[in-house]
Amino acid sequence: MPLTTPQPFHSKIRFGILLVSLSGFLQIFSFPNFLLTGYSGWHSFLALVSFIPFIYIWRQNDWFRSFGYAWLMGFIYFTGILAWVRLIGRNTNIDNAFAWLLFAIFGGVYFGLFSATAKAIRQRLHWPDHFILPVVWVAWEYLRGHILTAGWPWGSLGHTQYANPAFRQLASVVGVGGLSFLVLFINILGTDLLEKFVRQTRGLPPAWRSIPFSLASLQDALRKKTIQTVVIASIILLGIFSGVYVVIETLLFVNLPKNTLTVALLQGNINTRQKWDSTYRKKAMATMRDLHQTAAKQHPDLIVWAESCFPGILEFEPLQKWNNQLRSLIRESGIPTLLTSNEYLQEKDLEKKPVWHHYNSAFYLGKQGQTLGRYRKIHLVPFGEYIPYNFLKRYLQTVVQEPVPIDFEPGDDYSNFRLDPVNFSVLICYEDLFEELGYQLAREGADFFCVVANNSWSGNSAMSFQHTAMSVFIAVEHRAYIAKADMTGPTCVVDPWGNISDALPYYKEGVKLVQIHPRQFKTFFTRFGNIIPFSLLLLFIGMLASLFFRRKSKNHTSPESLPR
């Protein structure tokens, strides 16, 4: 029998897979990634074109195939930017690879849901892609980052603009979600240009002229063209308005009186994987004592220890000697100090039985070593600081660096600390990715932020670079400095414009002395928070509800409308 040529359907599928895979890889390279760590200006540019191949395919398929294509794109994307997940495990490489694969699979599901729901809305409501796609994307991104799976905002589309010094300034008005909307909108305009180019090179007329001619069809085409033009113009005008508002805020901000503070950031480079016996505690404390005394000689206003540098547990009687050593060290230096420690708090339940509570806390100690305040971490790391759902505990403990015999509990107090003449707040580990937390702390009066982290487990991977790149937006949203002390790096400062300073060398203990200039200022985001992404989420819910009611109305035709 003669060989038959491949069916067009199969060739279209292969072509679609090729294009959405290209989108996935372009999105990987919009961040520091498994091949190229470090920060680069072209990361942000790639994000502005990364969705074009996907949108081109999305427009040609139904919701079912759209889900599959988008899932593949998301799977590739998360496989690339989360390659460091394999380093979290404490047992075998098989466990690590499985966790990495699991994150990528479920991350891709969000992409698939975005694509399928956007296609369903497009087919039912016939609204322009320029509006539907960005709205639906921001809605699912918001759900992924704040509600579903305990909140996982890592790698949002808006984060890609960390290296775009002009575009990222809009975050002080629209937040990361608003930036995601604009980035996807720019990709849609790019797809329009691509489709126009393809039709011209093939000698085809514009899309609206390919409709069979009749007066009704011509009017319908013009009407759709008008709606599309209005939507595009409205979004562009809103972007311009946001830009103008940012310029006005900037002028007000730079003309405010500024304070000058000197902060010493201590990078301990302590191996927290080692068994914390008495010998090792002494070694760790000696390292931190030397760093603290070196910093104190420079007479800073504040000393900040990286997360997990203190080898004891503050205010815990069995380890009281480490508590005494720490407070004595601070009294000798006479410098207010911020550091983290596990915190065990005993209370009595309703039956008068003692109950222990376990927190990951930051302590603010005064010049005499006294406790001036504490902040209990609110956003805990799932599978690292607690394991959700009892049935997962036994197996999924294999993906964390150390066993979690007792889950941490989240705090609930948005604490600010006073360092005359300003206030500051602390964010622990990846809390600097949660915009609502930064919003609450800034509204309570924080004029700058201290971020303390321990990313030592991530090795030389892109994880710590991604983390710092995404934390840029807390600084921009509130025009507030971020002084970040990381166990092994990067220990650096992010200024109110999102510029990242030079960091201490990785995997070396050291002291970074920095001057910051906090101002008492409230941006649009400080006043209103994530109002724009949340409004888009409500709009998305309304779209889904309209699909349901439209279908219901079609299925329940009134007797008056039936033919007689």
PLY file of the C-alpha trace (Angstrom):
ply
format ascii 1.0
element vertex 564
property float x
property float y
property float z
element edge 563
property int vertex1
property int vertex2
end_header
0.00 0.00 0.00
1.27 3.48 -0.77
2.33 5.61 2.12
-0.27 8.18 3.11
0.56 11.74 4.01
0.01 12.81 7.62
-3.42 14.11 8.39
-3.68 17.90 8.73
-5.07 17.45 12.25
-1.90 15.70 13.40
0.34 18.30 11.82
-1.65 21.06 13.55
-1.22 19.30 16.89
2.52 19.03 16.37
2.70 22.66 15.31
0.71 23.69 18.38
2.96 21.69 20.71
6.01 23.32 19.15
4.66 26.85 19.62
3.41 26.45 23.19
6.71 24.80 24.12
8.47 27.85 22.73
6.27 30.03 24.97
7.18 27.91 27.98
10.92 28.23 27.34
10.67 31.98 26.73
8.94 32.33 30.10
11.68 30.30 31.80
14.27 32.74 30.51
12.22 35.68 31.77
13.65 34.87 35.23
17.01 33.80 36.60
16.88 30.13 35.68
18.61 26.76 35.89
21.02 27.69 33.07
21.68 31.37 33.72
21.60 32.54 37.32
21.94 36.23 38.11
19.99 39.30 37.06
19.66 40.54 33.50
17.74 43.34 31.78
16.66 41.14 28.88
14.64 38.93 31.24
11.89 41.55 31.31
11.94 42.00 27.54
11.46 38.28 26.87
8.33 38.28 29.04
6.76 40.89 26.73
6.85 38.42 23.82
6.80 35.06 25.62
3.03 34.47 25.28
2.77 35.33 21.57
3.23 31.74 20.28
0.69 30.44 22.81
-1.95 33.10 22.06
-1.56 32.41 18.33
-2.45 28.75 18.96
-5.08 29.53 21.61
-7.12 31.54 19.12
-7.37 28.54 16.79
-8.55 25.87 19.24
-11.51 25.01 21.44
-11.42 25.08 25.24
-10.44 21.42 25.60
-7.33 21.62 23.42
-6.59 25.05 24.89
-6.36 23.45 28.32
-3.89 20.85 27.08
-1.70 23.35 25.27
-1.62 25.72 28.25
-0.90 22.88 30.67
2.11 21.88 28.57
3.34 25.48 28.52
2.94 25.76 32.30
4.58 22.39 32.91
7.64 23.45 30.91
7.73 26.83 32.66
7.57 25.48 36.20
9.97 22.65 35.40
12.50 25.29 34.39
12.15 27.93 37.07
11.59 25.42 39.89
14.57 23.21 39.05
15.94 24.07 42.50
13.05 22.17 44.16
15.08 18.99 43.73
17.54 20.41 46.28
14.98 20.62 49.07
14.84 16.88 49.73
16.75 15.26 52.54
16.61 11.62 51.43
17.19 10.32 47.90
17.36 11.97 44.52
14.22 10.05 43.53
12.25 11.85 46.25
13.64 15.19 45.11
12.81 14.57 41.47
9.30 13.47 42.38
8.66 16.67 44.34
10.01 18.74 41.43
7.75 16.89 39.00
4.74 17.33 41.30
5.23 21.09 41.53
5.51 21.34 37.73
2.41 19.20 37.08
0.18 21.16 39.45
1.64 24.48 38.35
0.68 23.61 34.79
-2.90 22.96 35.90
-3.30 26.65 36.73
-2.18 27.55 33.23
-4.64 25.04 31.81
-7.53 26.40 33.86
-6.69 29.92 32.74
-6.72 28.90 29.09
-9.89 26.78 29.22
-11.97 29.31 31.18
-10.79 32.18 28.98
-11.79 30.22 25.87
-15.21 29.34 27.33
-15.85 32.99 28.18
-14.65 34.09 24.75
-16.95 31.65 22.96
-20.01 32.57 25.04
-19.66 36.31 25.58
-17.75 37.22 22.40
-15.71 39.86 24.20
-12.28 40.82 22.79
-9.27 38.69 23.69
-7.42 41.88 24.70
-9.69 42.10 27.74
-10.66 38.50 28.51
-7.19 36.94 28.51
-5.53 39.45 30.91
-8.52 39.45 33.28
-8.69 35.66 33.48
-4.91 35.35 33.81
-4.74 37.79 36.73
-7.67 36.01 38.42
-6.03 32.57 38.30
-2.67 34.04 39.26
-4.31 35.67 42.27
-5.89 32.38 43.27
-2.61 30.53 42.90
-0.76 33.13 44.94
-3.13 33.76 47.78
-5.84 31.16 48.22
-5.21 27.77 46.63
-2.44 25.38 47.77
-1.68 27.52 50.83
-0.64 30.45 48.65
2.23 30.19 46.16
2.89 33.52 44.37
6.30 32.39 43.11
6.99 33.32 39.49
4.01 35.53 38.71
4.07 37.13 35.27
4.36 40.63 36.74
7.52 39.56 38.61
9.34 39.30 35.29
9.50 43.10 35.15
11.90 43.25 38.08
14.66 44.20 35.61
12.63 46.83 33.74
13.44 50.05 35.64
10.58 52.04 34.07
7.80 49.45 33.86
8.23 48.17 37.42
7.47 51.63 38.84
3.79 51.06 37.97
3.69 48.53 40.82
3.24 51.41 43.28
-0.25 51.78 41.76
-1.28 48.49 40.15
0.80 45.94 42.09
2.27 42.76 40.61
-1.17 41.63 39.38
-1.62 44.85 37.43
1.79 44.36 35.85
0.77 40.82 34.87
-2.31 42.27 33.16
-0.24 44.78 31.18
2.43 42.24 30.21
-0.17 39.85 28.82
-1.95 42.71 27.05
1.31 43.66 25.31
1.72 40.02 24.26
-1.77 40.08 22.71
-0.92 43.22 20.72
2.23 41.44 19.57
0.14 38.47 18.46
-2.08 40.81 16.46
0.97 42.12 14.63
2.22 38.57 14.04
-1.11 37.45 12.59
-1.25 40.51 10.35
2.26 39.76 9.12
1.40 36.08 8.44
-1.72 37.00 6.47
0.17 39.55 4.41
3.01 37.13 3.59
0.42 34.57 2.46
-1.40 37.11 0.35
-4.55 36.89 2.50
-6.84 39.83 3.25
-7.24 41.16 6.82
-9.27 38.89 9.10
-12.44 41.00 9.05
-12.46 41.03 5.22
-12.39 37.22 5.08
-15.99 37.08 6.36
-18.50 36.21 3.57
-19.87 39.53 2.35
-23.32 40.68 3.26
-24.62 43.86 4.78
-25.30 42.11 8.09
-21.89 40.44 8.24
-20.15 43.70 7.36
-21.98 45.55 10.12
-21.12 42.77 12.59
-17.44 42.91 11.62
-17.35 46.68 12.02
-19.14 46.43 15.37
-16.60 43.89 16.66
-13.79 46.06 15.34
-15.23 49.05 17.21
-15.51 47.13 20.50
-11.97 45.85 20.13
-10.70 49.37 19.45
-12.51 50.76 22.48
-11.13 48.02 24.74
-7.56 48.51 23.51
-7.81 52.29 23.83
-9.28 52.03 27.35
-6.51 49.74 28.57
-3.83 51.98 27.06
-5.42 55.04 28.68
-5.53 53.31 32.06
-1.85 52.44 31.66
-1.05 56.06 30.82
-3.11 57.26 33.79
-1.19 54.90 36.08
2.08 56.19 34.68
1.09 59.81 35.25
0.00 58.99 38.79
3.38 57.32 39.42
5.19 60.43 38.18
3.15 62.65 40.52
3.82 60.32 43.44
7.51 60.28 42.59
7.73 64.07 42.66
6.00 64.14 46.03
8.19 61.36 47.38
11.59 62.79 46.41
10.71 66.19 47.89
9.90 64.79 51.32
12.52 65.11 54.07
14.55 61.93 54.35
16.16 60.22 57.31
19.52 58.51 57.20
20.13 55.23 59.00
23.10 52.89 58.98
22.23 49.19 59.06
24.70 46.33 59.45
23.60 43.06 57.79
25.26 39.88 59.07
25.66 36.93 56.70
26.50 34.02 59.00
27.19 31.24 56.46
26.34 28.65 59.12
25.59 25.10 58.00
22.13 24.55 59.49
22.07 20.97 58.13
24.65 19.93 60.69
23.52 18.44 63.97
23.04 21.23 66.49
24.88 19.66 69.43
26.67 21.69 72.09
29.97 21.73 70.18
28.41 23.07 67.04
26.31 25.62 68.93
29.51 27.01 70.43
31.11 27.25 66.99
28.07 29.00 65.50
27.84 31.43 68.41
31.55 32.24 68.12
31.09 33.03 64.42
28.17 35.34 65.09
29.95 37.00 68.03
32.88 37.92 65.77
30.57 39.27 63.07
28.48 41.22 65.59
31.53 42.81 67.20
32.96 43.72 63.79
29.68 45.40 62.87
29.41 47.20 66.23
32.78 48.89 65.67
31.17 50.77 62.75
28.47 52.16 65.12
25.40 51.32 63.01
21.90 52.22 64.12
20.73 48.60 63.74
22.35 45.18 63.41
20.40 42.48 61.54
21.28 38.78 61.75
20.27 36.47 58.90
17.61 33.87 59.63
18.65 30.85 61.76
21.99 32.36 62.81
21.23 32.25 66.54
22.07 28.76 67.82
19.70 28.84 70.80
16.01 29.39 71.43
15.18 32.72 73.00
13.23 32.72 76.25
13.32 28.92 76.45
14.58 27.70 79.83
16.50 24.53 78.75
18.71 26.67 76.48
18.97 29.66 78.80
22.77 29.93 78.60
22.63 30.79 74.90
19.99 33.39 75.68
22.30 34.92 78.32
25.28 34.96 75.95
23.27 36.73 73.27
21.91 39.44 75.54
25.36 39.98 77.06
26.83 40.41 73.56
24.24 43.03 72.68
24.78 44.91 75.96
28.51 45.07 75.21
27.91 46.53 71.75
25.03 48.80 72.76
23.39 48.42 69.30
19.72 47.42 68.79
19.64 44.01 67.11
17.12 42.07 65.04
17.36 38.28 64.76
15.20 35.18 64.43
14.68 32.29 66.81
12.26 29.47 67.32
9.81 30.39 70.02
8.09 27.97 72.39
5.17 29.39 74.31
3.31 27.42 76.96
-0.33 28.10 77.67
-3.14 26.23 79.40
-6.12 24.93 77.49
-9.72 24.91 78.70
-9.00 21.86 80.83
-6.04 23.62 82.50
-3.59 21.31 80.75
-0.30 22.82 79.46
-0.16 23.29 75.69
2.96 24.30 73.77
2.85 26.66 70.80
5.73 26.72 68.32
6.53 29.85 66.26
9.20 31.06 63.87
9.77 34.48 65.37
11.87 37.59 64.88
13.01 39.34 68.08
13.90 43.01 68.32
16.38 43.50 71.16
17.31 46.87 72.62
20.71 48.30 73.55
20.63 46.51 76.88
19.64 43.20 75.33
16.03 43.54 76.45
13.19 42.34 74.23
11.52 45.38 72.66
9.21 43.44 70.37
8.67 40.28 68.42
7.08 39.27 65.13
5.73 35.77 64.60
5.92 34.62 61.03
2.49 34.72 59.40
3.06 33.01 56.03
4.67 29.67 56.81
6.43 27.54 54.18
4.33 24.44 53.41
6.30 21.20 53.71
9.15 23.12 55.36
7.61 24.68 58.46
4.43 22.69 58.50
2.88 19.84 56.56
-0.77 20.36 55.62
-3.20 17.49 56.11
-2.32 14.67 58.47
-2.43 11.98 55.78
0.44 13.74 53.98
2.76 14.06 56.95
4.26 10.57 56.89
5.20 10.53 53.19
5.75 14.19 52.33
8.22 14.74 55.13
10.66 13.19 52.67
10.67 16.40 50.60
11.73 18.74 53.39
15.27 19.40 54.46
14.67 18.27 58.04
11.82 16.41 59.72
8.99 18.56 61.03
8.12 16.80 64.29
6.08 19.79 65.42
4.39 22.14 63.00
5.02 25.84 63.39
1.94 27.95 64.01
1.32 31.18 62.10
1.36 34.50 63.88
-1.43 37.04 63.58
0.11 40.34 64.67
1.32 42.87 62.08
4.08 44.19 64.31
6.14 47.31 63.71
9.30 48.23 65.59
10.52 51.70 66.47
13.99 52.85 65.47
13.90 56.61 66.02
12.80 58.53 64.07
11.11 55.86 61.89
9.36 52.50 62.14
10.32 49.26 60.42
8.88 45.79 59.96
10.47 42.40 59.43
9.61 39.78 56.81
10.90 36.24 57.34
12.03 34.03 54.45
9.66 34.21 51.46
7.13 36.49 53.16
8.46 39.32 51.00
6.51 37.81 48.07
3.11 38.33 49.73
1.82 41.74 48.77
-1.06 41.70 51.25
1.40 41.19 54.12
3.57 44.09 52.98
0.41 46.17 52.59
-0.74 45.43 56.14
2.67 46.20 57.64
3.04 49.41 55.64
-0.43 50.57 56.66
0.57 49.97 60.27
3.40 52.47 59.74
6.47 50.62 58.45
8.86 53.06 56.76
11.31 50.34 55.69
11.56 46.55 55.81
14.14 44.10 57.06
14.07 40.72 55.33
15.82 37.82 57.04
16.20 34.57 55.13
18.07 31.29 55.06
18.43 30.02 51.49
21.55 27.99 52.24
19.87 24.75 51.14
19.50 26.06 47.56
23.21 25.91 46.81
24.32 27.80 43.72
20.94 27.42 42.03
18.76 30.23 40.71
16.45 30.06 43.72
18.05 32.83 45.79
18.32 35.08 42.70
14.65 34.52 41.87
13.70 35.23 45.48
15.51 38.58 45.56
14.25 39.54 42.09
10.63 39.03 43.15
11.07 40.84 46.48
11.83 44.01 44.51
8.13 44.76 44.27
7.49 45.18 48.00
10.04 48.00 47.89
8.50 49.65 44.83
4.89 49.25 45.98
5.57 51.22 49.16
8.66 53.26 48.14
10.45 51.64 51.04
13.96 50.29 51.43
14.46 46.57 51.97
17.54 45.56 53.95
17.98 41.84 53.36
20.25 39.53 55.39
20.49 36.00 54.00
22.39 33.16 55.66
24.57 32.47 52.60
23.51 35.31 50.28
22.43 37.45 48.66
22.82 39.92 51.53
21.93 43.22 49.90
19.64 46.25 49.84
16.74 47.04 47.51
16.01 50.76 47.22
12.53 52.33 46.76
12.91 52.19 42.96
13.64 48.46 42.90
17.40 48.67 42.33
19.33 45.77 43.90
22.68 46.70 45.44
25.84 44.64 45.19
25.67 41.67 47.54
28.23 40.09 49.82
30.07 37.13 48.26
28.00 33.96 48.39
28.83 31.29 50.99
31.16 33.53 52.99
30.44 35.03 56.36
30.58 38.80 56.34
29.15 42.15 57.33
27.47 44.49 54.88
27.20 48.06 56.17
24.62 50.10 54.27
23.01 53.50 54.53
19.31 53.80 53.82
17.15 56.90 53.59
13.57 56.04 54.60
10.79 58.56 54.11
7.35 58.56 55.70
5.19 58.20 52.60
2.08 56.30 51.55
1.73 55.27 47.91
-1.51 54.39 46.13
-0.74 50.74 46.86
-0.09 51.48 50.54
-3.51 53.10 50.77
-5.58 50.67 48.71
-3.53 47.49 48.40
-4.33 44.93 45.70
-7.59 46.59 44.74
-6.95 46.22 41.00
-6.14 42.46 40.92
-8.94 41.78 43.40
-11.41 43.73 41.24
-10.32 41.69 38.23
-10.90 38.51 40.26
-14.46 39.63 41.05
-14.98 40.45 37.37
-13.76 36.97 36.43
-16.21 35.39 38.90
-18.95 37.49 37.31
-17.96 36.22 33.87
-18.19 32.62 35.03
-21.58 33.31 36.61
-22.82 34.84 33.35
-21.83 31.66 31.51
-23.93 29.62 33.89
-26.99 31.85 33.66
-26.77 32.17 29.88
-26.69 28.39 29.56
-29.53 28.05 32.04
-31.66 30.58 30.16
-31.08 28.71 26.91
-32.07 25.42 28.49
-35.25 26.90 29.98
-36.98 28.62 27.11
-40.13 30.46 28.08
-43.49 29.20 26.67
-44.06 32.58 25.01
-40.99 32.12 22.83
-42.05 28.71 21.50
-43.56 28.58 18.00
-47.33 28.42 18.01
0 1
1 2
2 3
3 4
4 5
5 6
6 7
7 8
8 9
9 10
10 11
11 12
12 13
13 14
14 15
15 16
16 17
17 18
18 19
19 20
20 21
21 22
22 23
23 24
24 25
25 26
26 27
27 28
28 29
29 30
30 31
31 32
32 33
33 34
34 35
35 36
36 37
37 38
38 39
39 40
40 41
41 42
42 43
43 44
44 45
45 46
46 47
47 48
48 49
49 50
50 51
51 52
52 53
53 54
54 55
55 56
56 57
57 58
58 59
59 60
60 61
61 62
62 63
63 64
64 65
65 66
66 67
67 68
68 69
69 70
70 71
71 72
72 73
73 74
74 75
75 76
76 77
77 78
78 79
79 80
80 81
81 82
82 83
83 84
84 85
85 86
86 87
87 88
88 89
89 90
90 91
91 92
92 93
93 94
94 95
95 96
96 97
97 98
98 99
99 100
100 101
101 102
102 103
103 104
104 105
105 106
106 107
107 108
108 109
109 110
110 111
111 112
112 113
113 114
114 115
115 116
116 117
117 118
118 119
119 120
120 121
121 122
122 123
123 124
124 125
125 126
126 127
127 128
128 129
129 130
130 131
131 132
132 133
133 134
134 135
135 136
136 137
137 138
138 139
139 140
140 141
141 142
142 143
143 144
144 145
145 146
146 147
147 148
148 149
149 150
150 151
151 152
152 153
153 154
154 155
155 156
156 157
157 158
158 159
159 160
160 161
161 162
162 163
163 164
164 165
165 166
166 167
167 168
168 169
169 170
170 171
171 172
172 173
173 174
174 175
175 176
176 177
177 178
178 179
179 180
180 181
181 182
182 183
183 184
184 185
185 186
186 187
187 188
188 189
189 190
190 191
191 192
192 193
193 194
194 195
195 196
196 197
197 198
198 199
199 200
200 201
201 202
202 203
203 204
204 205
205 206
206 207
207 208
208 209
209 210
210 211
211 212
212 213
213 214
214 215
215 216
216 217
217 218
218 219
219 220
220 221
221 222
222 223
223 224
224 225
225 226
226 227
227 228
228 229
229 230
230 231
231 232
232 233
233 234
234 235
235 236
236 237
237 238
238 239
239 240
240 241
241 242
242 243
243 244
244 245
245 246
246 247
247 248
248 249
249 250
250 251
251 252
252 253
253 254
254 255
255 256
256 257
257 258
258 259
259 260
260 261
261 262
262 263
263 264
264 265
265 266
266 267
267 268
268 269
269 270
270 271
271 272
272 273
273 274
274 275
275 276
276 277
277 278
278 279
279 280
280 281
281 282
282 283
283 284
284 285
285 286
286 287
287 288
288 289
289 290
290 291
291 292
292 293
293 294
294 295
295 296
296 297
297 298
298 299
299 300
300 301
301 302
302 303
303 304
304 305
305 306
306 307
307 308
308 309
309 310
310 311
311 312
312 313
313 314
314 315
315 316
316 317
317 318
318 319
319 320
320 321
321 322
322 323
323 324
324 325
325 326
326 327
327 328
328 329
329 330
330 331
331 332
332 333
333 334
334 335
335 336
336 337
337 338
338 339
339 340
340 341
341 342
342 343
343 344
344 345
345 346
346 347
347 348
348 349
349 350
350 351
351 352
352 353
353 354
354 355
355 356
356 357
357 358
358 359
359 360
360 361
361 362
362 363
363 364
364 365
365 366
366 367
367 368
368 369
369 370
370 371
371 372
372 373
373 374
374 375
375 376
376 377
377 378
378 379
379 380
380 381
381 382
382 383
383 384
384 385
385 386
386 387
387 388
388 389
389 390
390 391
391 392
392 393
393 394
394 395
395 396
396 397
397 398
398 399
399 400
400 401
401 402
402 403
403 404
404 405
405 406
406 407
407 408
408 409
409 410
410 411
411 412
412 413
413 414
414 415
415 416
416 417
417 418
418 419
419 420
420 421
421 422
422 423
423 424
424 425
425 426
426 427
427 428
428 429
429 430
430 431
431 432
432 433
433 434
434 435
435 436
436 437
437 438
438 439
439 440
440 441
441 442
442 443
443 444
444 445
445 446
446 447
447 448
448 449
449 450
450 451
451 452
452 453
453 454
454 455
455 456
456 457
457 458
458 459
459 460
460 461
461 462
462 463
463 464
464 465
465 466
466 467
467 468
468 469
469 470
470 471
471 472
472 473
473 474
474 475
475 476
476 477
477 478
478 479
479 480
480 481
481 482
482 483
483 484
484 485
485 486
486 487
487 488
488 489
489 490
490 491
491 492
492 493
493 494
494 495
495 496
496 497
497 498
498 499
499 500
500 501
501 502
502 503
503 504
504 505
505 506
506 507
507 508
508 509
509 510
510 511
511 512
512 513
513 514
514 515
515 516
516 517
517 518
518 519
519 520
520 521
521 522
522 523
523 524
524 525
525 526
526 527
527 528
528 529
529 530
530 531
531 532
532 533
533 534
534 535
535 536
536 537
537 538
538 539
539 540
540 541
541 542
542 543
543 544
544 545
545 546
546 547
547 548
548 549
549 550
550 551
551 552
552 553
553 554
554 555
555 556
556 557
557 558
558 559
559 560
560 561
561 562
562 563
